[in-house]
Every structure is written in structure tokens, then in C-alpha cells.
Amino acid sequence: MASPLKSLVCDDGRYQEAFELFLQRSSEHQCMQDFIHTQLPDILASKVVLLSFVFKSLSRLALAGLIDLEMLSELHQKHPAATVENEVVEPSSQQLHNYKVLVGQKPGLGFIKFNWNQMTAAQFEEHWKLKKMTKKADFIHMVQMLYYVKDPGATISFFQHLLSERGKLLIILVSGECSGWGKLWRTYRHQLCNTEISQCVTTADIKSYLESKGVSYQSYELPSQLDITECFTEGDQTGELLLDFLTEVLDFSKTASAELKAGVLDLLRHPDCSVESQGRVIFNNNLGVLVIDHQS
């Protein structure tokens, strides 16, 4: 990192704890579910999914497989006769295990064949090219994972070329135009963001890339909120954990300079990032969805 601050992803235990708290305090899971059940079926209505790719990375994972399975179950309702070959790409052995446990506990998944790949998206790309694989995917989704690749544009380009003729690539990230994350990262990118990955990427960045390449896309905004009230109480453990997640800095409250900490807290409370309601500070956690077609 350009800054001496240590990335939260360096401590997986602390990260998972922060992520679980984030899920409890935010409406992220709910807004994704709403999108899956109300809009995704129409996006993919004309396509019988035969091969699906799921690309994940160090959390923010697709909620331990829950979102993945909800997507596939929704598609199964549209196309009950279709079978799905599902390539799951995940570098964390623990997260892959958690996903397998979830699959084992959930009934009605007989229409899906799971292929488990413990590797990063970059490693999968290398593996795919080395094996000279030719099969195409009808549906690829990347939920909250492009933050953890070195070059999001190159990653998108490669996997777009794996789409079948009518295939769809779905990307979910924080909204660049309509979220507190976008404002936070634009202001403190150099102090907070890990330069070895694309930690601060938003849908605005991806849109700019796609437009520069002449790639068309569909765009959707998913309203979401996160209660960050405790962040403003000095020494509050819940607040400190939330600050770690928001900044993606390990022990941010203890290791950041007084100036940086004050600046971040002021920005988090600013109307560009949050609203105050009934004594609570509610952070704008809006997400953006981009849907990309096969490129001829």
C-alpha cells in the first residue's frame, strides 16, 4: 500500500467479524434479493442457462453462496427443465467449505452440477488458457469481487469473451455516483486504498472503462443503507469494527493519524455520505449492477 496503514484483508478473522457486522447493520443482502427476484428473471428471461460461472474473491463474498444459490434457484423457476453446470471460483478454502456446507443443507439443487475451483480469478484465467478450454458460459456473475483483482478491465474483458452468444455477465459493486463509498474513496483513495488490488473501484470506474471500449451495458441502482452510529463514539468496539470495514484498514481507530481519523469521521457524517434520522447515522450503501452481453 502507498500508506503505512495495514489492509484489513491481512487479518482474515477480523475481516470476517467486520463483514458479519456489516451484514447485520446493512440492507445489502435484502437489496440484492429484491433485485434477484424482481429484475434478474426478466434480464435472463430468454436464456436457458446451461453453464454458469461464479467468480468470488476475498469477501465481500456473495454472502457465503446465498446470493449465488438464490440466483440459480430463480432461474430454475423460469427454466425448470434446464440443468446447470456451475463453476465456483474462490481462493479461500474456508469460504469454499462454507459454500459446500450450504449446498449440502439446501434441498432442491439437483439441477446444478458444482465444479469447485480454489483459486483466484487470475489463476482461473491462466488455468483456462493453459487447458485451452472452449466451452462457453451462459451466465457469469461477479458479486462484490472486482475490488480484489489487479486489473478489473482486463478481468472483465477475459470473462466477457467466455460468454455464449446470448450470455450475460453480471457485475455488482458499490455505486460510484450514488453511494457514500464513492465519496469516501474519491476523497481518501491515496490514504486508504490498497494499490496492489482495485480496492476502491466502483461502478462509475467500470462504466468509464466499458464506454472507452465501446462496450454496451445495462445499469441498475440498488438502494441500500448501513447504520454507522457507533463509529462516532470514541472507544466503542462496534464502532471501531465498522470503521475497519468502511476504511478496509486493520485497527483504523488505533493506527490512523489523528488528522486522517478526524477527516474520515467528518466525511462519513457529511450529507454526501450519510443522513441522520431518529438519532442514528445512516450511511448510503447503494450498490450498482451492470449487465454486459457477449462481445462479437
VOKOLKOL-110983 format. One line per field, with one value per atom (N, C-alpha, C, CB): residue number from 0; x, z, y. Coordinates in steps of 0.1 Angstrom, whole numbers, plus 5000, padded with zeros to 4 digits. Atoms other than C-alpha are relative to their C-alpha. Glycine has a CB too. Example, Ala and Ser with C-alpha at 12.3 -4.5 7.8 and 13.67 -1.06 7.14 Angstrom:
2
nr	[0:0:0:0:1:1:1:1]
c1	[5009:5123:5009:4990:4991:5137:4992:5004]
c3	[5000:5078:5000:5012:5000:5071:5008:4986]
c2	[4988:4955:5012:5000:4989:4989:5011:5005]
***
This chain:
296
nr	[0:0:0:0:1:1:1:1:2:2:2:2:3:3:3:3:4:4:4:4:5:5:5:5:6:6:6:6:7:7:7:7:8:8:8:8:9:9:9:9:10:10:10:10:11:11:11:11:12:12:12:12:13:13:13:13:14:14:14:14:15:15:15:15:16:16:16:16:17:17:17:17:18:18:18:18:19:19:19:19:20:20:20:20:21:21:21:21:22:22:22:22:23:23:23:23:24:24:24:24:25:25:25:25:26:26:26:26:27:27:27:27:28:28:28:28:29:29:29:29:30:30:30:30:31:31:31:31:32:32:32:32:33:33:33:33:34:34:34:34:35:35:35:35:36:36:36:36:37:37:37:37:38:38:38:38:39:39:39:39:40:40:40:40:41:41:41:41:42:42:42:42:43:43:43:43:44:44:44:44:45:45:45:45:46:46:46:46:47:47:47:47:48:48:48:48:49:49:49:49:50:50:50:50:51:51:51:51:52:52:52:52:53:53:53:53:54:54:54:54:55:55:55:55:56:56:56:56:57:57:57:57:58:58:58:58:59:59:59:59:60:60:60:60:61:61:61:61:62:62:62:62:63:63:63:63:64:64:64:64:65:65:65:65:66:66:66:66:67:67:67:67:68:68:68:68:69:69:69:69:70:70:70:70:71:71:71:71:72:72:72:72:73:73:73:73:74:74:74:74:75:75:75:75:76:76:76:76:77:77:77:77:78:78:78:78:79:79:79:79:80:80:80:80:81:81:81:81:82:82:82:82:83:83:83:83:84:84:84:84:85:85:85:85:86:86:86:86:87:87:87:87:88:88:88:88:89:89:89:89:90:90:90:90:91:91:91:91:92:92:92:92:93:93:93:93:94:94:94:94:95:95:95:95:96:96:96:96:97:97:97:97:98:98:98:98:99:99:99:99:100:100:100:100:101:101:101:101:102:102:102:102:103:103:103:103:104:104:104:104:105:105:105:105:106:106:106:106:107:107:107:107:108:108:108:108:109:109:109:109:110:110:110:110:111:111:111:111:112:112:112:112:113:113:113:113:114:114:114:114:115:115:115:115:116:116:116:116:117:117:117:117:118:118:118:118:119:119:119:119:120:120:120:120:121:121:121:121:122:122:122:122:123:123:123:123:124:124:124:124:125:125:125:125:126:126:126:126:127:127:127:127:128:128:128:128:129:129:129:129:130:130:130:130:131:131:131:131:132:132:132:132:133:133:133:133:134:134:134:134:135:135:135:135:136:136:136:136:137:137:137:137:138:138:138:138:139:139:139:139:140:140:140:140:141:141:141:141:142:142:142:142:143:143:143:143:144:144:144:144:145:145:145:145:146:146:146:146:147:147:147:147:148:148:148:148:149:149:149:149:150:150:150:150:151:151:151:151:152:152:152:152:153:153:153:153:154:154:154:154:155:155:155:155:156:156:156:156:157:157:157:157:158:158:158:158:159:159:159:159:160:160:160:160:161:161:161:161:162:162:162:162:163:163:163:163:164:164:164:164:165:165:165:165:166:166:166:166:167:167:167:167:168:168:168:168:169:169:169:169:170:170:170:170:171:171:171:171:172:172:172:172:173:173:173:173:174:174:174:174:175:175:175:175:176:176:176:176:177:177:177:177:178:178:178:178:179:179:179:179:180:180:180:180:181:181:181:181:182:182:182:182:183:183:183:183:184:184:184:184:185:185:185:185:186:186:186:186:187:187:187:187:188:188:188:188:189:189:189:189:190:190:190:190:191:191:191:191:192:192:192:192:193:193:193:193:194:194:194:194:195:195:195:195:196:196:196:196:197:197:197:197:198:198:198:198:199:199:199:199:200:200:200:200:201:201:201:201:202:202:202:202:203:203:203:203:204:204:204:204:205:205:205:205:206:206:206:206:207:207:207:207:208:208:208:208:209:209:209:209:210:210:210:210:211:211:211:211:212:212:212:212:213:213:213:213:214:214:214:214:215:215:215:215:216:216:216:216:217:217:217:217:218:218:218:218:219:219:219:219:220:220:220:220:221:221:221:221:222:222:222:222:223:223:223:223:224:224:224:224:225:225:225:225:226:226:226:226:227:227:227:227:228:228:228:228:229:229:229:229:230:230:230:230:231:231:231:231:232:232:232:232:233:233:233:233:234:234:234:234:235:235:235:235:236:236:236:236:237:237:237:237:238:238:238:238:239:239:239:239:240:240:240:240:241:241:241:241:242:242:242:242:243:243:243:243:244:244:244:244:245:245:245:245:246:246:246:246:247:247:247:247:248:248:248:248:249:249:249:249:250:250:250:250:251:251:251:251:252:252:252:252:253:253:253:253:254:254:254:254:255:255:255:255:256:256:256:256:257:257:257:257:258:258:258:258:259:259:259:259:260:260:260:260:261:261:261:261:262:262:262:262:263:263:263:263:264:264:264:264:265:265:265:265:266:266:266:266:267:267:267:267:268:268:268:268:269:269:269:269:270:270:270:270:271:271:271:271:272:272:272:272:273:273:273:273:274:274:274:274:275:275:275:275:276:276:276:276:277:277:277:277:278:278:278:278:279:279:279:279:280:280:280:280:281:281:281:281:282:282:282:282:283:283:283:283:284:284:284:284:285:285:285:285:286:286:286:286:287:287:287:287:288:288:288:288:289:289:289:289:290:290:290:290:291:291:291:291:292:292:292:292:293:293:293:293:294:294:294:294:295:295:295:295]
c1	[5008:5000:5009:4991:4993:5011:5000:4993:5000:5001:5006:4985:4995:5017:4989:5009:5011:4983:4998:4987:5001:4977:4986:5004:5013:4949:4993:5002:5008:4920:5001:4986:5000:4923:5012:4999:4988:4956:4996:5011:5004:4937:4986:4999:5013:4910:4990:5002:5009:4895:4993:5007:5006:4890:4991:5011:5008:4877:4987:5007:5013:4851:4991:5002:5008:4840:4994:5009:5005:4837:4989:5011:5009:4819:4986:5005:5012:4793:4992:5003:5007:4786:4994:5011:5005:4783:4986:5010:5013:4756:4989:5003:5011:4737:4995:5006:5003:4738:4995:5011:5003:4731:4988:5012:5011:4703:5005:4989:4994:4728:4994:5015:5005:4716:4986:5000:5014:4679:4999:4993:5001:4685:5005:5008:4996:4703:4989:5013:5011:4675:4989:4995:5010:4650:5003:4997:4996:4669:4999:5015:5000:4673:4985:5006:5013:4636:4991:4993:5008:4622:5005:4997:4994:4646:5008:5008:4991:4671:4992:5007:5007:4645:4997:4987:5003:4635:5012:4993:4988:4671:5004:5011:4996:4677:4988:5008:5012:4642:5001:4988:4999:4651:5011:5001:4988:4681:4999:5013:5000:4681:5015:4995:4986:4712:5005:5001:4994:4734:5013:5002:4987:4767:5001:5012:5000:4771:5014:4989:4988:4803:4998:5011:5001:4805:5014:4993:4986:4836:4999:5006:5000:4843:5014:4993:4987:4872:4999:5007:5001:4882:4988:5013:5012:4850:5002:4994:5014:4828:4995:4992:5004:4818:4986:5003:5014:4785:4992:4997:5007:4773:5000:4985:4998:4787:4992:4997:5007:4769:4985:5003:5014:4735:4994:4996:5004:4732:5001:5008:4998:4746:4988:5013:5011:4720:4987:5000:5012:4692:4998:4999:5000:4701:4997:5014:5003:4702:4987:5011:5014:4670:4990:4998:5010:4652:5000:5004:4999:4665:4993:5015:5006:4654:4985:5004:5015:4618:4996:4996:5003:4620:5002:5008:4997:4635:5002:5014:4999:4627:5006:4987:4994:4639:5015:4993:4986:4674:5008:5003:4990:4704:5011:5005:4990:4732:5014:4996:4986:4770:5006:5009:4996:4782:5015:4991:4986:4819:5001:5009:4998:4826:5015:4994:4986:4859:5002:5005:4999:4870:5014:4989:4986:4906:5000:5009:5000:4896:4995:4992:5005:4894:4989:5012:5011:4872:4987:5004:5012:4848:4994:5002:5004:4847:4993:5012:5006:4840:4986:5009:5013:4812:4989:5001:5010:4796:4996:5007:5003:4798:4990:5013:5009:4781:4986:5005:5012:4754:4992:5001:5006:4748:4995:5011:5004:4746:4988:5011:5011:4720:4987:5003:5011:4698:4994:5004:5006:4673:4997:4987:5005:4662:5011:4990:4989:4697:5004:5011:4996:4697:5003:4990:4999:4696:5014:4989:4987:4731:5011:5001:4988:4764:5011:5005:4991:4790:5015:4999:4985:4827:5007:5004:4994:4848:5014:4999:4986:4879:5006:4999:4994:4900:5012:5005:4991:4918:4994:5005:5005:4916:4995:5012:5005:4900:5012:4992:4988:4935:5006:5011:4995:4946:4991:5002:5010:4914:5002:4986:4998:4921:5012:5002:4988:4956:4998:5012:5003:4943:4991:4992:5009:4916:5008:4989:4992:4941:5009:5008:4990:4966:4993:5006:5008:4939:4994:4990:5006:4927:4985:5008:5015:4891:4992:4995:5008:4865:4985:5000:5014:4832:4997:4996:5004:4812:4989:4994:5009:4791:4988:5007:5012:4755:4998:4988:5002:4757:5013:4988:4989:4787:4996:5014:5002:4783:5012:4987:4989:4808:4994:5012:5007:4792:5011:4989:4991:4814:5014:4994:4987:4847:5010:4998:4990:4863:5009:4993:4991:4878:5013:4994:4988:4903:5008:4995:4991:4918:5009:4991:4991:4947:4995:5014:5005:4931:4986:5010:5014:4893:4996:4991:5003:4892:5004:5006:4995:4913:4992:5015:5008:4893:4987:4999:5013:4860:5002:4994:4998:4874:5001:5012:4998:4886:4987:5010:5012:4854:4988:4996:5010:4832:5002:5001:4997:4849:4996:5014:5004:4838:4985:5004:5015:4801:4996:4994:5006:4780:4993:4989:5005:4763:4989:4994:5010:4734:5003:4986:4996:4753:5000:5013:5001:4752:5011:4986:4991:4779:4994:5015:5006:4765:5011:4988:4990:4787:4992:5010:5006:4776:5012:4991:4990:4798:4993:5011:5006:4792:4998:5009:5003:4777:5010:4985:4991:4801:4994:5008:5007:4775:4992:4992:5010:4751:5002:4987:4997:4769:5010:5004:4990:4789:5013:4996:4987:4816:5007:4998:4994:4822:5006:4990:4994:4827:5012:4989:4989:4849:5012:4996:4989:4871:5006:4997:4995:4874:5008:4988:4993:4885:5012:4990:4989:4908:5006:4996:4994:4919:5014:4998:4985:4956:5004:5007:4997:4955:4994:4994:5007:4931:5002:4986:5002:4932:5013:4994:4988:4955:5003:4996:4997:4973:5004:5012:4997:4981:4987:5007:5013:4944:4992:4993:5008:4915:4989:4993:5009:4900:4989:5008:5009:4884:4992:5007:5007:4867:4985:5004:5014:4831:4994:4996:5007:4805:5003:4985:4996:4815:5013:5001:4987:4850:4998:5010:5002:4837:4992:4992:5008:4812:5010:4990:4990:4841:5008:5009:4993:4861:4992:5005:5008:4833:4997:4986:5003:4824:5013:4995:4988:4861:5002:5012:4998:4860:4988:5002:5012:4826:4991:5004:5008:4810:4987:5008:5013:4773:4997:4989:5003:4758:4986:5010:5012:4726:5004:4989:4996:4728:4987:5006:5010:4707:5005:4993:4996:4709:4992:4998:5006:4701:5001:5006:5000:4692:5004:4987:4996:4709:5006:5011:4996:4717:5009:4988:4992:4742:5000:5015:5000:4738:5014:4990:4986:4772:5000:5008:5001:4761:5011:4987:4990:4786:5014:5001:4987:4815:5004:5000:4998:4812:5001:4990:4998:4815:5014:4990:4986:4852:5001:5008:4998:4863:4989:5002:5010:4831:5005:4987:4994:4841:4992:5000:5008:4812:5004:4985:4996:4821:5014:4999:4986:4858:5000:5009:5001:4849:4993:4992:5006:4826:5010:4987:4990:4853:5011:5007:4991:4877:4994:5004:5006:4852:4999:4987:5002:4844:5013:4994:4987:4881:5008:5008:4993:4893:5015:5001:4987:4922:4999:5003:4999:4931:5002:5010:4998:4926:5001:5012:4999:4919:5000:4988:5000:4910:5012:4988:4988:4942:5013:5002:4987:4967:4999:5002:5001:4954:5004:4986:4996:4968:4987:5008:5012:4945:4993:5004:5006:4941:4992:5012:5007:4931:4987:5009:5012:4907:4989:5004:5010:4890:4994:5007:5005:4887:4991:5012:5009:4872:4987:5007:5012:4847:4991:5003:5008:4837:4993:5009:5005:4832:4988:5011:5010:4812:4987:5005:5012:4788:4994:5003:5004:4786:4988:5012:5012:4753:5003:4992:4996:4772:5001:5013:4998:4777:4988:5013:5010:4750:4989:5007:5011:4717:4999:4987:5003:4708:4985:5006:5014:4674:4998:4994:5004:4660:5012:4991:4988:4694:5010:4996:4991:4710:5007:4993:4993:4736:5000:5015:5002:4727:5008:4985:4991:4754:4994:5013:5005:4745:5008:5000:4993:4755:4995:4998:5005:4739:5009:4995:4992:4750:4996:4998:5003:4752:5001:5009:5000:4745:5003:4987:4997:4760:4998:5014:5002:4749:5006:4985:4993:4771:4997:5015:5002:4764:5012:4990:4989:4786:5005:4995:4994:4810:5004:5012:4997:4812:5014:4990]
c3	[5000:5000:5000:5012:4999:4995:5014:4990:4987:5030:5010:5004:4991:5061:5007:5010:4993:5073:4994:4998:5004:5072:4995:5012:5006:5050:5009:4986:4992:5068:4995:5000:5005:5045:5004:4984:4995:5061:5012:5003:4989:5091:4997:5013:5004:5079:5011:4994:4989:5113:5003:5013:4997:5119:4988:5002:5012:5083:5001:4987:5000:5087:5011:5002:4989:5120:4996:5013:5005:5104:4990:4995:5011:5074:5006:4990:4994:5096:5006:5010:4994:5115:4989:5008:5011:5082:4995:4988:5005:5070:5010:4998:4990:5103:5000:5014:4999:5101:4987:5005:5013:5064:4994:4991:5008:5039:4987:4997:5013:5013:4995:5002:5004:5013:4995:5012:5004:5011:4986:5010:5013:4982:4988:5000:5010:4963:4997:5004:5001:4970:4992:5014:5008:4957:4985:5006:5014:4925:4994:4999:5005:4920:4997:5010:5001:4925:4991:5013:5008:4906:4986:5008:5013:4878:4993:5003:5006:4872:4990:5010:5009:4858:4986:5006:5013:4831:4992:5002:5007:4822:4993:5010:5005:4816:4995:5010:5003:4806:4987:4998:5012:4771:4999:4988:5001:4780:5010:5004:4991:4793:5004:4992:4995:4815:5000:5014:5000:4808:5007:4985:4993:4821:5007:4990:4992:4849:5007:5010:4993:4863:5012:4991:4988:4898:5004:5012:4997:4904:5013:4989:4987:4940:5004:5011:4995:4960:5015:4992:4986:4995:5002:5004:4998:5010:4997:5014:4998:5004:4990:4997:5008:4991:4996:5007:5004:4975:5012:4987:4988:5011:5002:4999:4997:5015:4992:5015:5009:4985:5000:5003:4999:4995:4987:5012:5011:4967:4987:4998:5011:4942:4998:5001:5001:4950:4998:5013:5003:4950:4986:5009:5015:4915:4992:4996:5007:4903:5002:5003:4997:4920:4993:5015:5007:4905:4985:5002:5015:4870:4998:4996:5001:4877:4999:5012:5001:4882:4986:5011:5013:4848:4990:4996:5009:4831:5007:4992:4991:4852:4993:5005:5007:4825:4998:4987:5003:4822:5012:4998:4990:4841:4999:4998:4999:4852:5004:5010:4996:4853:5006:4988:4993:4879:5005:5013:4996:4881:5011:4987:4989:4915:5002:5013:4999:4917:5013:4987:4987:4952:5006:5010:4995:4967:5014:4998:4986:5003:5003:5008:4997:5015:5009:5005:4990:5044:4993:5011:5007:5022:4991:4993:5009:4997:5008:4992:4991:5026:5004:5012:4995:5039:4989:5004:5012:5004:4998:4987:5002:5001:5011:5001:4989:5035:4997:5014:5004:5024:4989:4996:5011:4992:5006:4989:4994:5013:5008:5009:4991:5036:4992:5010:5008:5008:4991:4993:5009:4991:4987:5007:5013:4955:4991:5002:5009:4939:4991:5009:5009:4919:4985:5000:5014:4887:4998:4996:5001:4894:5003:5011:4998:4890:5004:4987:4994:4911:4996:5015:5002:4900:5009:4985:4990:4928:4997:5014:5004:4919:5011:4987:4990:4948:4994:5012:5007:4930:4998:4986:5003:4922:4986:5002:5013:4891:4990:4998:5008:4877:4998:5006:5001:4884:4991:5014:5008:4868:4985:5004:5014:4837:4994:4999:5004:4835:4997:5010:5002:4840:4988:5013:5011:4814:4987:5000:5012:4788:4998:5000:5001:4796:4995:5014:5004:4792:4987:5011:5013:4760:5000:4989:4999:4772:4990:5014:5011:4746:5004:4988:4996:4765:5004:5011:4997:4769:5011:4987:4988:4798:4995:5011:5003:4795:5011:5001:4989:4828:5009:5008:4991:4847:5010:4992:4992:4878:5010:5009:4991:4899:5010:4992:4990:4931:5010:5007:4990:4951:5000:5014:5000:4939:4992:4994:5008:4914:5008:4989:4992:4943:5002:5014:4996:4947:4988:5009:5012:4912:4997:4988:5003:4899:4989:4996:5012:4866:4997:4988:5002:4866:4985:5007:5014:4829:4993:4994:5007:4818:5005:5004:4995:4841:4993:5015:5007:4826:4986:5001:5014:4791:4997:4994:5002:4795:5002:5010:4997:4811:4991:5014:5010:4786:4988:4996:5012:4759:5002:4996:4997:4777:4999:5014:5001:4772:4987:5001:5012:4748:4993:5004:5009:4720:5007:4988:4993:4742:5015:4998:4986:4775:5006:5002:4993:4802:5011:5006:4989:4826:5009:4995:4991:4857:5011:5007:4990:4880:5010:4993:4989:4914:5008:5009:4992:4931:5007:4990:4994:4952:4989:5011:5010:4932:5001:5002:5000:4921:5001:4987:5001:4916:5012:4987:4990:4944:5013:4994:4987:4974:5008:4998:4991:5004:4997:5014:5003:4994:4989:4995:5011:4962:5005:4989:4994:4981:5009:5007:4991:5007:4992:5009:5008:4981:4992:4992:5008:4959:5009:4993:4991:4989:5006:5011:4992:5007:4993:5013:5008:4979:5003:4985:4998:4984:5014:4996:4986:5022:5004:5009:4995:5024:4991:5002:5010:4992:4998:4988:5003:4986:4985:5004:5014:4954:4993:4999:5006:4948:4994:5009:5005:4941:4996:5010:5004:4929:5011:4987:4988:4964:4999:5012:5001:4956:4987:5003:5013:4923:5003:4991:4999:4918:4986:5006:5013:4891:4990:5001:5009:4878:4993:5009:5007:4871:4989:5010:5010:4853:4988:5006:5012:4832:4991:5006:5008:4821:4992:5010:5008:4811:4989:5009:5010:4792:4989:5006:5010:4774:4992:5007:5008:4764:4990:5010:5009:4748:4991:5008:5009:4731:5004:4986:4995:4752:5006:5010:4995:4758:5013:4990:4987:4792:5004:5011:4993:4812:5014:5000:4987:4845:5009:4999:4990:4877:5013:5002:4987:4911:5011:5001:4989:4943:5013:5002:4987:4973:5012:5002:4988:5005:5010:4996:4989:5039:5010:5007:4990:5067:5012:4995:4988:5103:5006:5011:4995:5114:5012:4989:4989:5145:5010:5007:4989:5169:4995:5003:5004:5147:5006:4985:4995:5163:5015:4996:4986:5199:5003:5007:4998:5209:5009:5007:4992:5221:4999:5014:5001:5211:4991:4994:5008:5199:4987:5008:5012:5174:4990:5003:5009:5160:4994:5008:5005:5157:4989:5011:5010:5138:4987:5006:5012:5115:4992:5003:5007:5108:4993:5011:5007:5100:4986:5008:5012:5074:4990:5003:5009:5060:4993:5007:5006:5055:4995:5011:5003:5050:5005:4985:4993:5074:5013:5002:4988:5102:5012:5000:4988:5136:4996:5008:5005:5118:5012:4991:4989:5151:5007:5009:4992:5167:4991:5006:5008:5137:4991:4992:5009:5116:5008:4995:4994:5123:5005:4990:4995:5143:4989:5012:5011:5112:4991:4993:5009:5090:5006:4995:4994:5115:5001:5015:4999:5121:4986:5006:5013:5084:4995:4990:5004:5077:5007:5002:4993:5105:4996:5015:5005:5093:4987:4999:5013:5058:5001:4991:4998:5070:5005:5009:4995:5087:4991:5014:5010:5058:4992:4991:5008:5039:4987:4997:5012:5008:5003:4995:4996:5027:5008:5007:4990:5054:5002:5013:4995:5067:5015:4992:4986:5104:5002:5009:4998:5114:5014:4989:4987:5149:5009:4999:4992:5165:4994:5013:5006:5141:4988:4996:5012:5114:4990:5003:5011:5082:4988:4997:5011:5056:4987:5003:5013:5019:4995:4990:5005:5009:4987:5011:5012:4975:4991:4992:5009:4950:4986:5003:5015:4912:4994:4994:5007:4889:4985:5001:5014:4854:4993:4997:5008:4828:4987:5000:5013:4798:4992:5003:5009:4768:4994:4989:5008:4747:4990:4993:5009:4726:4987:5006:5013:4689:4996:4989]
c2	[4988:5000:5012:5000:4987:5036:5005:5010:4995:5043:4989:5004:5010:5026:4992:5007:5007:5015:4986:5008:5014:4978:4996:4990:5003:4964:4990:4994:5009:4947:4986:5005:5014:4917:4992:5001:5008:4908:4992:5010:5007:4896:4994:5009:5006:4872:4999:4986:5001:4867:5013:4995:4987:4904:5004:5010:4997:4908:4993:4996:5007:4881:5005:4985:4994:4896:5013:5002:4987:4930:4998:5009:5003:4916:4995:4990:5005:4898:5012:4989:4989:4930:5009:5008:4992:4949:4994:5000:5006:4924:5002:4985:4998:4927:5015:4997:4986:4965:5006:5008:4994:4970:4992:4999:5006:4962:4994:5010:5005:4949:4987:4999:5013:4913:5002:4990:4999:4924:5007:5008:4993:4948:4991:5013:5010:4920:4990:4993:5010:4896:5006:4996:4993:4922:5000:5014:4999:4926:4986:5005:5014:4888:4996:4990:5005:4882:5008:4998:4991:4912:5004:5012:4995:4922:4989:5012:5009:4894:4990:4992:5010:4869:5006:4996:4993:4895:5002:5013:4998:4902:4987:5004:5013:4865:4992:4992:5008:4855:4992:5010:5007:4844:4990:5010:5009:4824:4988:5008:5012:4788:4998:4987:5000:4787:4985:5006:5013:4756:5000:4996:4999:4768:5013:4998:4988:4793:5001:5001:4998:4808:5009:5006:4991:4823:5004:4992:4995:4844:5008:5008:4994:4854:5003:4991:4998:4866:5003:5012:4997:4876:5009:5007:4992:4889:5015:4997:5002:4909:4989:5013:5011:4875:5001:4986:5000:4867:4994:4992:5004:4862:4985:5005:5014:4827:4991:4997:5009:4813:5003:4986:4998:4825:5007:5008:4993:4850:4992:5013:5009:4825:4991:4992:5010:4799:5007:4992:4994:4824:5004:5013:4997:4835:4987:5006:5013:4799:4994:4990:5005:4790:5008:5000:4992:4819:4997:5015:5004:4809:4987:5000:5013:4774:5000:4991:4998:4786:5004:5010:4996:4802:4989:5012:5010:4772:4987:5003:5012:4741:4988:4996:5012:4716:5001:4999:4998:4731:4995:5015:5004:4717:5011:4986:4989:4740:4994:5011:5003:4734:5013:4994:4988:4758:5000:5002:4999:4768:5010:5004:4991:4783:5002:4994:4996:4802:5008:5008:4994:4811:4996:4995:5004:4813:4996:5012:5003:4809:4986:5010:5014:4772:5001:4992:4999:4783:5004:5009:4996:4801:4990:5013:5011:4773:4989:4994:5010:4749:5004:4997:4995:4771:4999:5015:5001:4772:4986:5005:5014:4734:4995:4991:5003:4731:5005:5005:4994:4754:4992:5014:5008:4734:4987:4997:5013:4702:5001:4994:4998:4717:5005:5010:4995:4732:4990:5013:5010:4709:5006:4995:4995:4711:5005:5010:4995:4717:4989:5005:5011:4685:5004:4989:4996:4705:5007:5010:4993:4720:4990:5012:5007:4703:5011:4993:4990:4722:4995:5002:5002:4724:5010:5002:4991:4738:5003:4993:4995:4758:5009:5007:4992:4770:5008:4991:4992:4798:5014:4994:4986:4835:5000:5010:4998:4848:5000:5013:4999:4855:4986:5009:5014:4819:4992:4994:5007:4806:5004:5003:4995:4827:4993:5015:5007:4812:4985:5002:5014:4777:4998:4995:5001:4782:5000:5011:4998:4794:4988:5013:5011:4766:4987:4998:5012:4739:5002:4997:4997:4756:4996:4993:5003:4753:5008:5003:4994:4761:5002:4992:4999:4758:5014:4990:4986:4790:5000:5006:4998:4804:5008:5006:4992:4815:5011:4990:4990:4834:5000:4997:4998:4848:5011:5003:4989:4868:5003:4998:4995:4888:5009:5007:4992:4900:5005:4991:4993:4924:4993:4999:5006:4908:5008:4986:4993:4932:5009:5008:4992:4951:4993:5003:5009:4922:4995:4989:5003:4920:5011:4995:4990:4939:5009:4994:4992:4950:4996:4997:5003:4950:5000:5010:5000:4959:4988:5012:5012:4930:4988:4998:5011:4907:4999:5001:4999:4918:4995:5014:5003:4915:4985:5008:5015:4879:4993:4995:5008:4867:5003:5001:4997:4885:4992:5015:5009:4865:4985:5001:5014:4833:4999:4996:5001:4842:4993:5014:5006:4822:5012:4990:4990:4841:5009:4994:4992:4852:5001:4994:5000:4850:5014:4994:4987:4877:4999:5002:4998:4889:5011:5005:4991:4905:5004:4993:4995:4927:5008:5009:4992:4941:5006:4992:4992:4968:5011:5005:4988:4998:5011:5006:4989:5027:5011:5005:4989:5053:5013:4999:4987:5080:5003:5001:4998:5074:4993:4995:5006:5060:5007:4985:4994:5071:4995:4998:5006:5047:5008:4985:4993:5066:5013:5003:4987:5099:4997:5007:5003:5083:4996:4988:5005:5066:5011:4988:4989:5097:5009:5007:4991:5117:4995:5005:5006:5093:4988:4996:5011:5069:4997:5002:5002:5075:4996:5013:5004:5071:4986:5010:5012:5041:4988:5003:5011:5020:4993:5006:5009:4991:5001:4985:4998:4998:4987:5009:5013:4961:4993:4991:5005:4954:5013:4991:4988:4976:5002:4997:5000:4980:5011:5002:4988:5014:5001:5012:4999:5005:5001:4988:4999:5015:4998:5014:5002:5011:5011:4999:4988:5046:4997:5012:5003:5033:4989:4994:5011:5002:5006:4988:4993:5023:5007:5009:4993:5045:4991:5009:5010:5015:4995:4989:5006:4999:5010:4995:4990:5032:5003:5013:4997:5037:4989:5001:5012:5002:4998:4988:5001:5008:4988:4999:5012:4980:5005:4992:4996:4985:4992:4998:5007:4976:5006:5003:4996:4978:5004:4989:4995:4997:5001:5013:4999:4994:5005:4986:4995:5011:4993:5015:5007:4992:5008:4985:4992:5014:4991:5007:5008:5002:5010:4989:4992:5016:4992:5006:5006:5009:5009:4998:4992:5021:5000:4994:4999:5035:5009:5006:4991:5054:4998:4998:5002:5038:5004:4985:4996:5049:5013:5002:4987:5083:5001:5010:5001:5071:4995:4991:5004:5070:4988:5012:5012:5036:4989:5003:5010:5018:4989:5007:5011:4983:4998:4988:5002:4980:5011:5001:4989:5014:4999:5013:5003:5005:4989:4997:5011:4973:5005:4988:4994:4992:5009:5008:4991:5018:4992:5009:5008:4990:4995:4987:5005:4977:5011:4994:4989:5011:5005:5012:4995:5021:4988:5007:5012:4985:5001:4997:4999:4993:4993:5015:5007:4970:5009:4989:4992:4987:5015:4996:4986:5021:5010:5002:4990:5039:5001:4996:5000:5029:5004:4987:4999:5032:5012:4988:4989:5061:5013:5002:4987:5096:5007:5009:4993:5119:5008:5009:4992:5141:4992:5007:5009:5112:4995:4988:5005:5098:5010:4995:4990:5131:5003:5013:4997:5137:4990:5001:5011:5103:5001:4986:4999:5107:5012:5001:4988:5142:4996:5012:5004:5128:4990:4995:5010:5098:5006:4989:4994:5121:5011:5007:4989:5146:4995:5003:5004:5147:4993:5012:5007:5134:4985:5005:5014:5101:4994:4998:5005:5098:5009:4996:4992:5110:4997:4998:5002:5114:4999:5011:5003:5100:4994:4992:5005:5095:4996:4988:5002:5098:4990:4996:5010:5073:5006:4987:4996:5079:4989:5005:5011:5060:5003:5000:4999:5056:4995:4992:5004:5054:4989:5013:5012:5019:4995:4989:5003:5020:4991:5012:5009:4993:5003:4985:4999:4994:4986:5010:5012:4965:5003:4991:4998:4963:4986:5005:5012:4937:5001:4996:4999:4930:4988:5002:5011:4909:4995:5005:5006:4887:5010:4987:4991:4906:4992:5007:5007:4895:5002:5005]
***
